[in-house]
């Protein structure tokens, strides 16, 4: 049996502190502006 502790809030913060973030605003129809959120757009279409 393996018992593993869940990460603490500080450990989660350390894990994601260097992860880039981008605010993506959606309109009433659930669409976003690719020019305002280019990294999100690239991520959404990376397998196209």
C-alpha positions as CSV (number, residue, x, y, z in Angstrom):
1,X,0.0,0.0,0.0
2,X,1.3,3.5,-0.9
3,X,0.0,6.5,1.0
4,X,0.7,9.8,-0.5
5,X,-0.1,13.2,1.0
6,X,-2.0,15.7,-1.1
7,X,0.0,18.9,-2.0
8,X,-0.5,21.8,0.4
9,X,-1.7,25.2,-0.9
10,X,1.9,26.5,-0.8
11,X,3.1,23.4,-2.8
12,X,0.4,24.0,-5.5
13,X,1.4,27.7,-5.7
14,X,5.1,26.8,-6.1
15,X,4.2,24.2,-8.8
16,X,2.4,26.8,-10.9
17,X,4.3,30.0,-10.1
18,X,6.2,29.9,-13.4
19,X,3.3,28.8,-15.5
20,X,2.2,31.6,-17.9
21,X,-1.4,32.8,-17.6
22,X,-3.6,34.6,-20.0
23,X,-7.1,36.1,-19.4
24,X,-9.5,34.9,-22.0
25,X,-12.8,36.9,-22.2
26,X,-15.7,35.2,-23.9
27,X,-18.6,37.1,-25.5
28,X,-22.3,36.2,-25.0
29,X,-22.0,33.4,-27.6
30,X,-18.9,31.9,-25.9
31,X,-16.4,33.2,-28.5
32,X,-13.1,34.8,-27.8
33,X,-10.9,37.3,-29.7
34,X,-7.8,35.5,-31.0
35,X,-5.9,38.8,-31.2
36,X,-6.6,39.5,-27.5
37,X,-5.8,35.9,-26.4
38,X,-3.1,34.7,-28.9
39,X,-1.6,32.0,-26.6
40,X,-5.0,30.5,-25.9
41,X,-5.8,30.6,-29.6
42,X,-2.6,28.8,-30.5
43,X,-3.2,26.2,-27.8
44,X,-6.8,25.6,-29.0
45,X,-5.5,25.0,-32.5
46,X,-2.2,23.2,-31.9
47,X,-3.5,19.9,-33.3
48,X,-5.3,21.4,-36.4
